[in-house]
Each structure stands twice: as C-alpha cells, then as structure tokens.
Amino acid sequence: MSEKKILIIDDDQPLLLGLTTRLKASGYSVVTAADAITALTVARKELPDLIILDLGLPGGDGFLVLERIRSLADLAVTPVIVLSARDPAGNRKRSLDAGAVAFFQKPPDNREFLNAIRQALGETIALSAFLKT
C-alpha cells in the first residue's frame, strides 16, 4: 500500500510544523500551502488523498477554497477536514454542508483528529475488517 498524501492548508506556521511532524510520524506524506491561491495550485498539482483546510486564509476564505476544490473533477471527491479557530457554532454545519467530512476546532484533540483522518482515508474500515478475519 502506498503512502497516503495529505495537503495541509493553513497559514499558522507553528501549527503546520506540528501537524506535519505528527502526520509524517504516522506514516503519511505531507504537502502544505499557506494561502488560498497556493492551496488550489498545490492541490491540482499534488492530487492529495486528503485535505486539511483552515477557514481563515490569506488571499481568500476557506469556504471559497472548499467550493473550488469540489468543482474540480480531479479533487471533487477528495475528503476535506476543516480545522479552524473560528467559532464552531455555524461554521461546523456550513463546512459539512459544503462538502467537508469533518470539522475540528483548533487545537484539535490529537487522537480524535488522527482517527478522523484515518476514517476519511478509509483506513479505520480496513483495519476493522482485518481484525475480524
């Protein structure tokens, strides 16, 4: 099985570094983008298996980025997990309605966040199927 590629779109450099380190330690390949314009370019070029998206980005709103990702044939079904410092009250529903598979408030619980990533990539299902045999 090949290494799954995750694109992290966030302008918070300490968060990018921490997430990148944790995800690489968990066996994932990681690419990053720090603004809305770069995010779309990197997403098209890298075709990640999963995208982690912040809502507050320089150069454009995260919801606009999510909308554009969903409109691109090569990325339309790529799972997106929103990770935001914005108030979750309305943003959680709006994110899920826009096509995100999960919403997390910053900073996320590491275990829950990694479980959501694995589930979005279909790894939880594969592991549970393996354990049943």
C-alpha positions, 0 to 999 in steps of 0.5 A: 500500500502506498503512502497516503498524501495529505495537503495541509492548508493553513497559514499558522506556521507553528501549527503546520510544523506540528501537524506535519511532524505528527502526520509524517510520524504516522506514516503519511506524506505531507504537502502544505500551502499557506494561502488560498491561491497556493492551496488550489495550485498545490492541490491540482498539482499534488492530487492529495488523498486528503485535505486539511483546510483552515477557514481563515486564509490569506488571499481568500476564505476557506469556504471559497477554497472548499467550493473550488476544490469540489468543482474540480473533477480531479479533487471533487471527491477528495475528503476535506477536514476543516480545522479552524479557530473560528467559532464552531457554532455555524461554521461546523454545519456550513463546512459539512454542508459544503462538502467537508467530512469533518470539522475540528476546532483548533487545537484539535484533540490529537487522537480524535483528529488522527482517527478522523483522518484515518476514517476519511482515508478509509483506513479505520474500515480496513483495519476493522475488517482485518481484525475480524478475519 
